[in-house]
Amino acid sequence: MAGGRGLLTQASELWNNPTLVARLQVLLSAVLFGTTGTAQALGPDVPPALVGAGRIVAGGALLLAVATVTRKLQAGGRRGLVAVSGAFVAVYQLTFFAAVAETGVAVAAVVAIGSAPAFTGLLARVFIDERLTRRWAAATALAAAGVGLLVLGSGSGGEVSAAGIGLSLVSGLGYAGYAVAGKRMLDAGGTPEGVMACVFATGAVLLLPVLALAPTGELATPEGLALIVYLGAVPTALAYVLFARGLARIGAGETATLTLAEPLTAAMLGVVVLGERPGALAAIGALLVLSGLAVLAVRTRERPAASTAARPQPAGALSWGR
């Protein structure tokens, strides 16, 4: 009995650790992000750019409705900050799909997803004075290398092009921009629901022309609409609220590294649901991603990452942000 009580006490202490809970929230958001590709593969024939735009429009509308009903529509930032953040969301979506068209899924995913944590850490250091640790650098290097092996080992090829690489890097930078600016707004008093609602509603407005101009394919069918509703509700609205709640407590750099669990989830779903058979290279990549995530997750009693809420911000910081 004493041993059982000890385990319960330890479990309670871990659950009451806000840093650990935040990491779990980000990891869960990454798992939900990772369902996007499988849902799209099982859905009807809808152009990828249209899927991305529809996802943001549906998710932004749902986030806005939830934040309004719950009275948590506090964005914690100036209008210009929110506007540029929404632009980052739109840039992230559009440049990634453009990169896929130029250089293939594998190379685009490796460069965009792999570069995002590095961009996020650098922007967080420059604009919100977030401390970057050696442990973060080691975890990011392990996980990013793992992502490269995981995607390249999946057997999906693509011709490498300079334009495709450039677009992929812009996509990674777009992700980093809204992650860092979102952290700034959360530290300024914005609620997770409010920040994500305002940012994604702005991104949705910017992406509306894509819905109007792109070929619709089977979007108007019941299956197409069901796909967009799922993508908007689960891997966008729900996932980004969890993402923001975790981001509010831990650093933007660490958050971005934890979201590298997304391609790992996508690969696992590919094996279990779609019957894909990745090679040994992908298996090594999966182990590297898990190793990188473990480096961040193991130490739960460390001091939380430096937060901009705990100290005054320099005048004009992140004046370009979302």
C-alpha positions in Angstrom: 0.0 0.0 0.0 2.8 2.4 0.9 4.4 1.8 -2.5 1.1 2.5 -4.2 0.6 5.7 -2.3 4.1 6.8 -3.2 3.4 6.2 -6.9 0.1 8.2 -6.6 2.0 11.0 -4.9 4.6 11.1 -7.6 2.0 11.0 -10.3 0.1 13.9 -8.6 3.3 16.0 -8.3 4.0 15.4 -12.0 0.5 16.4 -13.0 0.6 19.5 -10.9 3.9 20.6 -12.6 2.7 23.3 -15.0 5.7 23.0 -17.2 5.1 19.3 -17.8 1.4 19.9 -18.4 2.3 22.6 -20.9 4.6 20.2 -22.7 1.9 17.5 -22.8 -0.6 20.0 -24.3 1.9 20.9 -27.1 2.6 17.3 -27.8 -1.1 16.5 -28.0 -1.6 19.4 -30.4 1.3 18.0 -32.5 -0.5 14.6 -32.5 -3.7 16.3 -33.8 -1.7 18.2 -36.4 -0.3 14.8 -37.6 -3.8 13.5 -38.5 -4.1 16.1 -41.3 -2.3 14.1 -44.0 -4.2 10.8 -43.2 -7.5 12.6 -43.3 -6.7 14.2 -46.6 -5.6 10.8 -48.0 -8.8 9.2 -47.0 -10.9 12.1 -48.2 -12.1 13.1 -51.7 -10.1 14.6 -54.5 -9.6 18.3 -53.4 -6.6 20.4 -54.5 -4.1 20.6 -51.6 -4.0 24.5 -51.6 -7.8 24.5 -51.3 -7.6 22.0 -48.4 -5.2 24.3 -46.6 -7.2 27.4 -47.2 -10.5 25.7 -46.3 -8.9 24.4 -43.1 -7.8 27.8 -41.9 -11.2 29.4 -42.9 -13.2 26.7 -41.0 -10.8 26.7 -38.1 -10.7 30.5 -37.8 -14.5 30.7 -37.8 -14.8 28.1 -35.1 -12.1 29.6 -32.9 -13.7 33.0 -33.2 -17.2 31.6 -32.3 -15.8 29.7 -29.3 -13.8 32.7 -28.0 -16.8 35.0 -28.4 -19.2 32.6 -26.6 -16.8 32.0 -23.7 -15.9 35.7 -23.5 -12.2 35.0 -24.0 -11.6 37.2 -27.1 -8.6 38.9 -25.6 -5.7 38.9 -28.1 -3.1 40.7 -26.0 -1.7 42.7 -28.9 -2.1 45.7 -31.1 -4.2 45.4 -34.2 -1.0 45.6 -36.3 0.5 42.7 -34.3 -2.7 40.6 -34.9 -2.8 41.5 -38.6 0.8 40.5 -39.3 0.3 37.3 -37.3 -2.6 36.4 -39.6 -0.4 37.1 -42.5 2.2 34.6 -41.2 -0.5 32.0 -41.0 -1.4 32.6 -44.6 2.2 32.6 -45.7 2.9 29.4 -43.9 0.0 27.6 -45.7 0.5 29.0 -49.2 4.3 28.7 -49.4 4.3 25.2 -48.2 1.8 24.0 -50.9 3.8 26.0 -53.5 7.0 24.3 -52.3 5.3 20.9 -52.6 4.5 21.7 -56.2 8.1 22.8 -56.9 10.1 20.2 -55.1 7.8 17.4 -53.9 6.3 16.5 -50.5 9.4 14.9 -49.0 11.9 17.8 -49.6 9.3 20.5 -48.8 8.4 18.8 -45.5 12.0 18.2 -44.5 13.0 21.8 -45.1 9.9 23.5 -43.8 9.3 21.4 -40.7 12.9 20.9 -39.9 13.8 24.7 -40.2 10.8 25.9 -38.2 12.3 25.2 -34.7 15.6 26.9 -35.5 13.8 30.0 -37.0 11.5 30.0 -33.9 14.3 29.9 -31.5 16.3 32.6 -33.2 13.3 34.9 -33.5 12.3 34.3 -29.9 15.9 35.2 -28.8 15.9 38.4 -30.8 12.4 39.7 -30.3 11.2 38.4 -26.9 14.6 37.8 -25.3 13.9 34.1 -24.7 16.8 32.2 -23.3 18.0 29.3 -25.5 19.7 26.4 -23.7 22.1 23.8 -24.9 19.4 21.2 -24.1 17.1 23.0 -26.5 19.8 23.1 -29.2 20.5 19.4 -28.7 16.9 18.4 -28.8 16.2 20.5 -31.9 19.2 19.0 -33.7 18.2 15.5 -32.9 14.5 15.9 -33.8 15.2 17.9 -37.0 17.6 15.3 -38.2 15.1 12.6 -37.3 12.4 14.4 -39.4 14.7 14.5 -42.4 15.3 10.7 -42.1 11.7 10.0 -41.4 10.4 11.8 -44.4 13.1 10.8 -46.8 12.8 7.2 -45.7 9.1 7.1 -46.5 9.9 6.6 -50.1 8.2 9.8 -51.4 10.6 11.5 -53.8 10.9 14.9 -55.3 13.2 16.8 -57.5 15.2 19.3 -55.5 14.9 22.9 -56.8 16.2 26.2 -55.5 12.8 27.8 -55.7 11.2 24.9 -53.8 13.9 25.1 -51.1 13.4 28.8 -50.8 9.6 28.5 -50.5 10.0 25.8 -47.9 12.3 28.0 -45.8 9.7 30.9 -46.1 7.1 28.4 -44.9 9.2 27.5 -41.9 9.8 31.2 -41.2 6.1 31.9 -41.4 5.4 29.2 -38.8 8.1 30.7 -36.6 6.7 34.2 -37.0 3.2 33.4 -35.7 4.6 31.1 -32.9 6.8 33.9 -31.5 4.3 36.6 -32.0 1.6 34.4 -30.4 3.9 34.0 -27.4 4.3 37.8 -27.2 0.5 38.2 -27.2 0.0 35.5 -24.6 2.6 37.1 -22.3 0.8 40.5 -22.8 -2.5 39.1 -21.3 -4.1 37.4 -24.3 -6.1 34.2 -23.7 -5.1 31.1 -25.7 -8.6 31.1 -27.3 -8.5 34.8 -28.0 -5.1 34.9 -29.5 -5.7 31.9 -31.8 -9.2 33.2 -32.8 -7.9 36.6 -33.8 -4.8 35.3 -35.6 -6.6 32.5 -37.5 -9.6 34.6 -38.4 -7.2 37.2 -39.9 -5.4 34.4 -41.8 -8.8 33.1 -43.0 -9.7 36.5 -44.4 -6.4 36.6 -46.3 -7.0 33.1 -47.7 -10.6 33.6 -48.9 -9.4 34.5 -52.4 -7.9 31.0 -52.7 -11.3 29.5 -52.0 -12.8 31.7 -54.6 -10.2 31.2 -57.4 -8.8 27.7 -57.0 -10.5 24.7 -58.8 -12.9 23.2 -56.2 -12.6 19.5 -57.2 -14.9 17.5 -54.9 -15.0 20.2 -52.2 -18.7 20.7 -52.6 -19.6 17.1 -52.0 -20.7 15.8 -48.5 -17.3 14.1 -48.2 -15.4 17.2 -49.1 -17.3 19.3 -46.7 -16.8 16.7 -43.9 -13.1 16.8 -44.6 -12.9 20.5 -44.2 -15.1 20.5 -41.1 -12.8 17.9 -39.5 -9.6 19.7 -40.4 -11.0 23.0 -39.2 -12.4 21.6 -35.9 -9.7 19.1 -34.8 -6.2 19.7 -36.1 -6.8 23.5 -36.3 -9.3 24.8 -33.7 -8.7 22.2 -30.9 -5.1 21.7 -31.7 -4.2 25.3 -31.7 -5.9 26.1 -28.4 -3.9 23.3 -26.9 -0.8 24.7 -28.6 -1.4 28.2 -27.3 -2.1 27.0 -23.8 1.3 25.2 -23.8 3.0 28.1 -25.4 1.7 30.4 -22.7 3.8 28.5 -20.1 6.9 27.4 -22.0 9.2 29.0 -24.5 8.4 29.5 -28.2 11.6 27.6 -29.1 10.8 24.6 -27.0 7.2 24.6 -28.2 8.3 24.5 -31.9 10.7 21.6 -31.2 7.9 19.6 -29.4 5.7 20.0 -32.4 8.2 17.9 -34.4 6.1 15.1 -33.0 3.7 16.0 -35.9 5.5 14.1 -38.7 6.2 11.2 -36.4 2.4 10.9 -35.8 1.8 11.2 -39.5 4.2 8.4 -40.3 2.7 6.1 -37.6 -0.8 6.8 -39.0 0.5 6.0 -42.5 1.7 2.6 -41.3 -1.4 1.7 -39.2 -4.2 3.3 -41.3 -2.9 3.6 -44.8 -0.8 0.5 -44.9 2.4 2.3 -45.8 5.7 0.4 -45.3 8.5 2.9 -44.6 12.1 1.6 -44.7 14.8 1.3 -42.0 15.9 4.9 -42.6 12.5 6.1 -41.5 12.6 3.9 -38.4 15.9 5.5 -37.4 14.4 8.9 -38.0 11.5 8.1 -35.8 13.9 7.1 -33.0 15.8 10.3 -33.4 12.6 12.4 -33.2 11.6 10.5 -30.0 15.1 11.0 -28.6 14.9 14.8 -29.2 11.5 15.0 -27.6 12.7 13.0 -24.6 15.6 15.4 -24.1 13.1 18.2 -23.6 10.6 16.2 -21.6 12.7 14.2 -19.1 13.7 17.0 -16.7 10.4 18.2 -15.2 11.8 20.2 -12.2 13.8 22.7 -14.1 13.0 26.4 -14.0 10.4 27.4 -16.6 11.7 29.1 -19.8 12.2 32.8 -19.5 8.9 34.6 -20.0 8.4 38.1 -21.3 5.6 38.5 -18.8 8.1 38.4 -16.0 10.1 41.4 -17.1 9.5 44.7 -19.0 9.8 44.6 -22.8 12.1 47.0 -24.6 10.3 49.7 -26.5 9.4 48.8 -30.0 10.1 45.0 -29.6 8.5 42.9 -32.2 6.9 45.9 -33.9 6.7 43.8 -37.1 5.0 40.9 -35.4 1.5 39.5 -35.7 
